[in-house]
Amino acid sequence: MEYQEYAQDFVEYLRPQTIIGRFGQGNIPSLRKVPFNIRIPAQTSGGSASWVGQGKAKPLTKFDFESITFSFAKVAAIAVLTDELIRFSNPAADALVRNALAEAVIARLDTDFISPSKAEVANVSPASITNGITAVPSTGNPDDDAAAAFGVFVAANLQPNGAVWLMSSTTALALSMRKNALGQKEYPEMTLLGGTFQGLPVIVSQYVGNQLVLVNAPDIYLADDGGVAVDMSREASLEMESDPAGDSITPTGTELVSMFQTNSVAIRAERWINWKRRRTAAVAVISGVNYGAGAGS
C-alpha cells in the first residue's frame, strides 16, 4: 500500500507541470487520445465532384491515404541516494527524490514535445509536434504574429476549434505587461502563468523558448498509459552514467556500481507515452519571438 500511495502522489505532483498534462484541464482543449500499438489510416488528399448533364458519363475521382502507426514509447529517470541521506533526512528525503525525478521527466517530456530539432527515433521516441514545420519569423508585433499563425490554419482550410497557444513564461510576461499609448494593458487577460491570447487559451512552459506556437489540440494524437511506475531497489547494479550504453538485446561489457555494496538505493520513475501530429497544418510556429514589455505598435 505504501508503494501505491507513493506512486499516486508522484503522478499528482508531476502531471500539472508538463505541457502535455495541461491539455484537457480547465478551458484548455484535450489532445486526441488513442491507444498504443495501432495503425490509423489518414487521408492526405480529397476527391472532387462535378455537375453531370443528362446522359453524360460521371467523372472518376481518387483519394490518397497513408497510415499513421503508434508503437510503445517510454521516458524514464533513475535517481540514486545513499542510505545515509534516506536515514538522516527522513521525511524530507521522499520529497527530494520526488522533486528530482519529476524535474527530469518534465524536462524530457516538455523539451521533446515542443523542440523543432527533435526528430523521431524509430522504436525509441517520437518527433516533436513542431519538427519539420516551416516557422514564420516574428515581426516583433504580437498581433501580426498571431495573424500569421492563424493564416497557416486558414490556408490549410483547418478550423481551429481546439486551438491553444504555447509560449514561454518570458513571452507570457511580456504580453501581460504590454501597454498601449493610453497606458492600458493590451492583453489584460494574459498573466505570467497563462490566460487568454487572441481569444484562445495559453499553456506556458519555459521549454517553448523564443517560439510562439499555435496548435489545434484535437489534431495531435496522444497515447498515454496514464500513470508513472515507480520502483526502488537496493540490490541493482547500475551504470552511473547519464548516457548509459547498456543494451539487453546486444549486450556489451560496462562498469557497474552495486547499490548493495555502496549502501545506496536506486529509485526509478517510468512513464509510457507517445504522440504524433494528425496533420502537419495543425501546428503553426512563429520563431524569434521577443515582445519586451513596452508599448505596442
C-alpha positions in Angstrom: 0.0 0.0 0.0 2.8 2.4 0.7 4.2 1.9 -2.7 0.9 2.6 -4.3 0.4 5.8 -2.3 3.9 7.0 -3.2 3.3 6.4 -6.9 0.0 8.1 -6.9 1.5 11.1 -5.1 4.2 11.3 -7.7 1.6 11.3 -10.5 -0.4 14.1 -9.0 2.7 16.1 -8.5 4.1 15.6 -12.0 1.1 15.9 -14.3 0.1 19.5 -13.9 3.7 20.7 -14.5 4.1 19.3 -18.0 2.8 20.9 -21.2 1.0 17.6 -22.1 -0.6 17.5 -18.7 -2.2 20.9 -19.1 -4.2 19.8 -22.1 -7.8 18.9 -21.1 -7.5 21.0 -17.9 -9.8 23.9 -17.3 -10.7 25.7 -20.6 -7.8 24.1 -22.5 -9.0 21.5 -25.2 -7.8 17.9 -24.9 -5.4 16.2 -27.3 -6.9 13.3 -29.2 -6.4 10.1 -27.1 -5.5 6.9 -28.8 -4.2 3.5 -27.6 -0.7 2.2 -28.1 0.3 -0.2 -30.9 -2.3 0.8 -33.5 -2.3 1.9 -37.2 -4.5 4.8 -38.1 -5.5 5.5 -41.8 -5.1 9.1 -42.7 -6.4 10.9 -45.8 -3.8 13.1 -47.4 -5.9 14.4 -50.3 -9.5 14.9 -51.1 -11.5 13.9 -54.1 -13.6 16.1 -56.4 -17.2 16.0 -57.7 -18.7 17.6 -60.8 -22.0 18.5 -62.2 -23.2 16.0 -64.8 -25.6 16.5 -67.7 -28.3 14.1 -68.7 -26.9 11.0 -70.3 -23.3 12.1 -69.7 -20.6 9.9 -68.1 -19.8 10.6 -64.5 -16.2 11.6 -63.7 -14.0 9.5 -61.5 -12.0 10.8 -58.6 -9.5 9.4 -56.2 -8.4 9.8 -52.6 -4.9 9.4 -51.2 -4.3 7.7 -47.9 -1.4 6.9 -45.6 -1.0 5.1 -42.4 0.0 6.6 -39.0 1.4 3.9 -36.8 1.6 4.2 -33.0 4.1 2.0 -31.1 5.1 1.9 -27.5 7.5 4.6 -26.2 8.6 5.4 -22.7 10.6 8.1 -20.8 12.4 7.1 -17.6 14.7 8.5 -15.0 16.7 6.9 -12.2 17.9 8.7 -9.0 20.4 7.2 -6.6 20.5 8.1 -2.9 22.7 6.9 -0.2 21.3 5.2 2.9 22.7 8.0 5.0 20.6 10.6 3.1 17.5 8.5 3.5 18.1 7.6 7.1 19.0 11.1 8.4 16.9 13.3 6.1 13.6 11.5 6.6 11.0 12.6 5.9 12.5 15.2 3.6 14.3 12.5 1.5 11.0 11.4 -0.1 10.4 15.0 -1.3 13.9 15.2 -2.6 13.6 12.1 -4.6 10.1 13.0 -6.0 11.3 16.5 -7.0 14.5 15.2 -8.7 12.6 12.6 -10.7 9.8 15.0 -11.6 12.2 17.6 -12.8 14.0 15.1 -15.0 10.7 13.7 -16.5 9.2 17.2 -17.0 12.4 18.4 -18.8 12.4 15.5 -21.2 8.7 15.5 -22.0 8.4 19.2 -22.5 11.6 19.6 -24.5 10.9 16.7 -26.8 7.2 17.7 -27.2 8.0 21.2 -28.4 11.6 21.4 -29.7 11.7 21.8 -33.5 15.0 19.9 -33.6 13.6 16.7 -32.0 13.2 14.2 -34.8 11.6 10.7 -34.4 13.9 7.9 -33.3 12.4 4.7 -34.5 11.2 2.4 -31.7 12.6 4.9 -29.1 11.0 8.3 -29.1 8.5 10.5 -31.1 9.3 13.6 -33.0 8.1 16.9 -31.5 4.9 18.4 -32.7 7.0 21.3 -34.3 9.5 19.1 -36.0 9.5 19.7 -39.8 7.3 22.7 -39.5 8.4 25.8 -41.5 8.5 28.6 -39.0 7.3 32.1 -39.7 9.8 34.8 -38.5 8.4 37.1 -35.8 7.6 40.7 -36.8 8.0 41.9 -33.2 4.3 42.7 -33.1 2.1 40.2 -31.3 -1.0 40.9 -33.3 0.8 40.5 -36.6 2.4 37.3 -35.4 -0.9 35.9 -34.3 -2.4 36.8 -37.7 0.4 34.9 -39.4 -0.2 31.8 -37.2 -3.9 31.9 -37.9 -3.1 32.3 -41.6 -1.4 28.9 -41.6 -4.7 27.3 -40.4 -6.8 29.3 -42.9 -4.5 28.4 -45.8 -5.0 24.7 -44.9 -8.8 25.1 -44.6 -8.4 23.9 -41.0 -10.9 25.1 -38.5 -9.1 25.8 -35.2 -11.9 24.7 -32.9 -9.5 23.4 -30.4 -6.6 25.8 -30.9 -4.2 26.5 -28.0 -1.2 28.9 -27.7 2.1 27.5 -26.4 4.6 30.1 -25.2 7.4 30.6 -22.7 6.8 32.4 -19.4 9.1 35.1 -20.7 6.7 35.7 -23.6 3.7 35.4 -21.4 5.1 38.0 -19.0 6.0 40.4 -21.9 2.4 40.2 -23.3 0.9 40.7 -19.9 3.0 43.9 -19.3 2.5 45.5 -22.7 0.6 48.8 -22.6 -0.9 51.0 -25.3 -0.4 54.7 -25.7 -3.1 55.4 -23.1 -1.3 53.2 -20.5 -3.8 50.5 -20.7 -2.8 46.8 -20.9 -3.0 45.5 -24.4 -3.7 41.9 -23.3 -5.5 42.2 -19.9 -6.4 38.5 -19.9 -2.7 37.4 -20.1 -0.6 36.7 -17.0 2.8 35.2 -16.3 1.1 31.8 -15.8 -1.1 31.9 -18.9 -4.6 33.1 -19.6 -6.1 34.0 -22.9 -4.4 35.5 -26.0 -6.4 36.5 -29.1 -9.4 34.7 -27.6 -7.6 31.3 -27.2 -6.2 29.6 -24.1 -2.5 29.7 -23.3 -0.2 27.0 -21.9 3.0 28.4 -20.5 6.3 26.5 -20.3 9.8 27.9 -20.4 10.8 25.0 -22.6 8.9 26.6 -25.5 11.8 29.1 -25.7 11.5 32.0 -28.2 8.8 30.4 -30.2 5.1 31.2 -30.3 3.2 28.0 -31.2 -0.4 27.6 -32.2 -1.6 24.0 -32.1 -5.0 22.6 -32.8 -5.2 20.1 -29.9 -7.7 17.6 -31.4 -5.2 17.1 -34.3 -2.4 15.8 -32.0 -2.6 12.1 -31.3 -1.6 11.1 -27.7 -1.1 7.6 -26.4 -0.6 7.8 -22.6 -0.6 4.9 -20.1 -1.9 7.5 -17.6 0.5 6.7 -14.8 4.0 6.6 -13.6 5.6 3.4 -12.5 7.9 4.0 -9.5 10.3 1.2 -8.5 13.0 1.0 -5.8 16.0 -1.3 -5.5 18.9 -1.8 -3.1 20.3 -4.8 -5.0 20.5 -3.4 -8.5 23.8 -2.7 -10.2 23.8 0.4 -12.4 25.9 2.2 -14.9 26.4 5.5 -13.1 26.1 7.5 -16.4 23.6 9.9 -17.8 24.1 8.3 -21.2 24.4 4.5 -20.4 25.5 2.0 -23.1 23.7 -1.0 -21.6 21.5 -3.0 -24.0 19.8 -6.3 -23.2 19.4 -7.0 -27.0 23.0 -6.6 -28.0 24.9 -6.7 -24.6 28.3 -5.0 -24.2 30.6 -5.0 -21.3 30.5 -2.0 -19.0 31.4 -0.9 -15.5 28.6 -1.3 -12.9 28.1 0.0 -9.4 26.4 -2.2 -6.8 23.7 -0.5 -4.8 24.1 -3.2 -2.1 27.9 -2.7 -1.9 27.8 1.1 -1.7 24.8 1.3 0.7 22.7 3.1 -1.9 19.1 3.0 -3.1 18.1 3.4 -6.8 14.6 4.8 -7.5 13.2 4.6 -11.0 10.3 6.5 -12.5 9.0 5.4 -15.8 6.1 6.7 -18.0 4.8 5.1 -21.2 3.7 7.9 -23.6 3.8 8.7 -27.3 2.4 11.4 -29.6 2.2 12.4 -33.2 0.6 15.1 -35.4 -2.6 14.1 -37.1 -1.8 16.6 -39.8 1.1 19.0 -40.5 -1.1 22.1 -40.7 -2.3 21.5 -37.1 0.7 23.4 -35.8 1.9 26.9 -36.7 5.2 28.2 -35.4 6.4 31.8 -35.0 10.2 31.9 -34.4 12.4 34.5 -32.9 9.8 36.0 -30.6 10.8 38.9 -28.4 8.0 41.2 -27.4 9.6 43.0 -24.5 7.3 44.9 -22.1 6.9 48.2 -23.8 4.1 49.8 -25.7 2.6 48.1 -28.7 2.5 49.3 -32.2 
